[in-house]
Amino acid sequence: IATDIDDLLSQIDGREVAVHGGTVVLATAGATIERMAPDWRTEFLAIITNPTVAYMLLLVGVYGLLLEGYNPGAILPGVVGAISLLIALFALQVLPVNYAGLGLIALGLVLIIAETLVPSFGVLGFGGIVAFVVGSIMLMDADVPGYDVNLMVVTGIAAAGAAAMGLTVYLLMRARRAAVVTGDAALLGHRAKVLSFAAGQGWVSVAGERWHVRCATALRAGDSVRVLAIEGLTLIVEPVEE
């Protein structure tokens, strides 16, 4: 164990080492130290092979392609996603990857995508987030020191994903409980003003439109009625008190 390079050269001076079947005595005392700075390519590769950077590139690649799939023709997400994914795959082949973690990340993404296609009310989505987080933690081989992904990054992405999924489920449930505001079904329960009525049928004004109606009760022009049902282009109504 040496404290610095000079100490190292001093300690190994005079040691014998086996080289190609022969013995060589090291003469390193007072040796000239020549430092070689890495070029830009080496520095770039050092950046992208950082485990956390490689992980972020993988996410950008996957989500970029997903956004392009959701919005065909956007172009930018697809281009950025494809480039990021290719760079991430290069970085991952250099790094000590745990393929079980990579598989869990892929499973998580599949479940998250399935959530948009299957009405599971968040079960698939939250299951995908759990698989994604566990896979992210396992992604780098834990037996190799210094190659773990920053847990704060994983936690932040998981929290953002869970928040987005929770918001989506909330909005879906609110939309499910909301009253119908479009189409003929929106007329159910509306009040209407009788324009004319005779022999069990007539005409009313409702929501700015003129509709043909039927009613079992005799009505007069100016009466208020409530829409009970819709049969084709005819409304079934009942009288209501003002």
C-alpha positions as CSV (number, residue, x, y, z in Angstrom):
1,I,0.0,0.0,0.0
2,A,1.5,3.3,-1.1
3,T,0.6,6.8,-0.1
4,D,1.3,8.3,-3.5
5,I,3.0,7.5,-6.8
6,D,6.5,8.4,-5.6
7,D,6.1,6.1,-2.6
8,L,4.9,3.3,-4.9
9,L,7.9,3.6,-7.2
10,S,10.2,3.6,-4.1
11,Q,8.6,0.5,-2.6
12,I,8.6,-1.6,-5.8
13,D,12.2,-0.7,-6.7
14,G,14.3,-3.9,-6.7
15,R,11.4,-6.3,-6.7
16,E,11.6,-9.4,-8.9
17,V,8.7,-10.2,-11.2
18,A,8.1,-13.0,-13.6
19,V,7.7,-11.9,-17.2
20,H,7.2,-14.4,-20.0
21,G,8.9,-17.2,-18.1
22,G,11.8,-15.1,-17.0
23,T,12.6,-12.9,-14.0
24,V,13.0,-9.2,-14.2
25,V,14.2,-6.8,-11.5
26,L,12.3,-3.5,-11.3
27,A,14.4,-0.4,-11.3
28,T,11.9,2.4,-10.5
29,A,13.7,4.6,-8.0
30,G,13.8,8.1,-9.4
31,A,11.9,7.1,-12.6
32,T,10.4,9.9,-14.6
33,I,6.6,10.1,-14.3
34,E,4.8,10.9,-17.6
35,R,1.1,11.8,-17.2
36,M,-1.2,11.3,-20.2
37,A,-4.6,13.1,-20.1
38,P,-7.6,11.2,-21.5
39,D,-9.0,12.5,-24.8
40,W,-12.6,13.6,-25.2
41,R,-13.7,10.2,-26.4
42,T,-12.4,8.5,-23.3
43,E,-14.0,11.2,-21.1
44,F,-17.3,10.8,-22.9
45,L,-17.3,7.1,-22.5
46,A,-16.5,7.6,-18.8
47,I,-19.6,9.7,-18.4
48,I,-22.1,7.4,-20.1
49,T,-20.7,4.4,-18.4
50,N,-21.5,5.9,-15.0
51,P,-24.2,3.6,-13.6
52,T,-26.6,6.4,-12.8
53,V,-26.1,8.1,-16.2
54,A,-26.6,4.8,-18.0
55,Y,-29.8,4.2,-16.0
56,M,-31.2,7.7,-16.8
57,L,-30.4,7.2,-20.5
58,L,-32.3,3.9,-20.4
59,L,-35.3,5.6,-18.9
60,V,-35.2,8.5,-21.4
61,G,-34.9,6.0,-24.2
62,V,-37.9,3.9,-23.1
63,Y,-40.2,6.8,-22.3
64,G,-39.2,8.6,-25.4
65,L,-40.3,5.6,-27.5
66,L,-43.5,5.3,-25.5
67,L,-44.4,9.0,-26.0
68,E,-43.7,8.6,-29.7
69,G,-46.1,5.6,-29.7
70,Y,-48.8,7.5,-27.9
71,N,-48.4,10.5,-30.3
72,P,-47.3,9.2,-33.7
73,G,-45.7,11.9,-35.8
74,A,-44.2,13.8,-32.8
75,I,-40.8,12.7,-34.1
76,L,-38.7,14.4,-31.4
77,P,-39.5,11.9,-28.5
78,G,-38.8,9.0,-30.9
79,V,-35.5,10.4,-32.1
80,V,-34.3,11.3,-28.6
81,G,-35.5,8.0,-27.2
82,A,-33.8,5.9,-29.9
83,I,-30.5,7.7,-29.5
84,S,-30.6,7.5,-25.7
85,L,-31.6,3.8,-25.7
86,L,-28.7,2.9,-28.0
87,I,-26.2,4.8,-25.9
88,A,-27.7,3.2,-22.8
89,L,-27.4,-0.3,-24.3
90,F,-23.7,0.4,-25.1
91,A,-23.1,1.5,-21.5
92,L,-24.9,-1.5,-20.0
93,Q,-22.8,-3.9,-22.0
94,V,-19.7,-2.4,-20.4
95,L,-21.2,-2.3,-16.8
96,P,-21.7,-5.3,-14.6
97,V,-25.4,-5.7,-15.2
98,N,-27.7,-7.9,-13.2
99,Y,-30.1,-9.3,-15.8
100,A,-32.7,-10.2,-13.2
101,G,-32.9,-6.5,-12.4
102,L,-33.1,-5.6,-16.1
103,G,-35.9,-8.2,-16.5
104,L,-37.9,-6.6,-13.7
105,I,-37.5,-3.2,-15.2
106,A,-38.8,-4.5,-18.5
107,L,-41.7,-6.2,-16.7
108,G,-42.5,-3.0,-14.8
109,L,-42.7,-1.1,-18.1
110,V,-44.9,-3.7,-19.7
111,L,-47.3,-3.5,-16.7
112,I,-47.4,0.3,-16.8
113,I,-48.2,0.2,-20.5
114,A,-50.9,-2.5,-19.9
115,E,-52.5,-0.2,-17.4
116,T,-53.4,2.2,-20.2
117,L,-55.1,-0.7,-22.1
118,V,-56.7,-2.7,-19.4
119,P,-59.2,-1.3,-16.9
120,S,-57.4,-2.5,-13.7
121,F,-58.0,0.7,-11.7
122,G,-54.3,1.1,-10.9
123,V,-53.4,-2.5,-10.0
124,L,-51.3,-3.1,-13.1
125,G,-49.8,0.4,-12.9
126,F,-48.7,0.2,-9.2
127,G,-47.5,-3.4,-9.7
128,G,-45.4,-2.1,-12.6
129,I,-43.9,0.7,-10.4
130,V,-43.0,-1.9,-7.7
131,A,-41.3,-4.1,-10.3
132,F,-39.6,-1.1,-11.8
133,V,-38.2,0.0,-8.4
134,V,-37.0,-3.4,-7.4
135,G,-35.4,-4.0,-10.8
136,S,-33.6,-0.6,-10.6
137,I,-32.1,-1.4,-7.2
138,M,-31.0,-4.8,-8.5
139,L,-29.8,-3.5,-11.9
140,M,-26.1,-3.3,-11.2
141,D,-24.2,-6.3,-9.8
142,A,-24.0,-5.6,-6.0
143,D,-20.8,-7.7,-5.8
144,V,-18.9,-5.1,-7.8
145,P,-18.2,-2.0,-5.5
146,G,-18.8,1.4,-6.9
147,Y,-21.3,0.4,-9.6
148,D,-24.6,0.9,-7.8
149,V,-27.3,3.3,-9.1
150,N,-27.9,6.3,-7.0
151,L,-30.9,5.4,-4.8
152,M,-32.1,9.0,-4.7
153,V,-32.6,8.9,-8.4
154,V,-34.5,5.7,-8.2
155,T,-36.6,7.0,-5.4
156,G,-37.4,10.2,-7.2
157,I,-38.5,8.4,-10.4
158,A,-40.6,5.9,-8.4
159,A,-42.3,8.7,-6.5
160,A,-43.0,10.6,-9.7
161,G,-44.4,7.5,-11.3
162,A,-46.6,6.7,-8.3
163,A,-47.9,10.2,-8.2
164,A,-48.7,10.2,-11.9
165,M,-50.5,6.8,-11.6
166,G,-52.4,8.0,-8.5
167,L,-53.5,11.2,-10.3
168,T,-54.6,9.1,-13.3
169,V,-56.7,6.8,-11.2
170,Y,-58.2,9.7,-9.3
171,L,-59.2,11.5,-12.6
172,L,-60.6,8.3,-14.0
173,M,-62.7,7.7,-10.9
174,R,-63.9,11.3,-10.9
175,A,-64.8,11.1,-14.6
176,R,-66.7,7.8,-13.9
177,R,-68.8,9.4,-11.2
178,A,-69.4,12.7,-13.1
179,A,-72.7,13.4,-14.7
180,V,-73.1,12.9,-18.4
181,V,-72.7,16.3,-20.2
182,T,-72.7,15.3,-23.8
183,G,-75.0,13.3,-26.1
184,D,-78.6,12.5,-25.8
185,A,-78.1,10.9,-22.3
186,A,-77.2,14.3,-21.0
187,L,-80.9,15.3,-21.3
188,L,-82.0,12.8,-18.7
189,G,-83.3,14.7,-15.7
190,H,-83.4,18.0,-17.5
191,R,-86.4,20.3,-17.1
192,A,-88.3,21.4,-20.3
193,K,-91.0,23.9,-21.1
194,V,-94.1,22.6,-23.0
195,L,-94.7,24.4,-26.3
196,S,-97.7,22.4,-27.3
197,F,-99.4,19.2,-26.3
198,A,-102.4,17.1,-27.4
199,A,-103.5,13.5,-27.3
200,G,-100.6,12.3,-25.1
201,Q,-97.8,13.9,-27.2
202,G,-96.5,17.3,-28.1
203,W,-93.4,19.5,-28.3
204,V,-91.1,21.0,-25.7
205,S,-88.1,23.2,-25.5
206,V,-85.1,21.7,-23.6
207,A,-81.5,22.8,-23.6
208,G,-82.1,25.2,-26.4
209,E,-83.6,22.4,-28.6
210,R,-87.1,21.5,-29.8
211,W,-88.0,17.9,-29.0
212,H,-91.0,15.7,-29.6
213,V,-92.4,14.3,-26.3
214,R,-94.9,11.8,-24.9
215,C,-96.5,11.9,-21.5
216,A,-99.2,9.9,-19.8
217,T,-100.5,13.0,-18.1
218,A,-102.3,15.8,-19.9
219,L,-100.1,18.9,-20.3
220,R,-100.7,22.5,-21.3
221,A,-98.4,24.9,-23.1
222,G,-96.1,26.6,-20.6
223,D,-96.1,23.6,-18.1
224,S,-92.7,22.4,-16.8
225,V,-91.8,18.7,-17.3
226,R,-88.8,16.5,-16.5
227,V,-87.1,14.1,-19.0
228,L,-87.4,10.5,-17.9
229,A,-86.2,8.6,-20.9
230,I,-85.3,8.8,-24.5
231,E,-86.8,6.6,-27.2
232,G,-85.2,7.5,-30.6
233,L,-86.1,11.1,-31.2
234,T,-88.9,11.2,-28.6
235,L,-88.6,12.1,-25.0
236,I,-90.6,10.5,-22.3
237,V,-91.5,13.2,-19.7
238,E,-93.4,13.8,-16.5
239,P,-94.9,17.0,-15.2
240,V,-93.1,18.8,-12.3
241,E,-94.3,21.6,-10.1
242,E,-92.7,25.0,-10.4
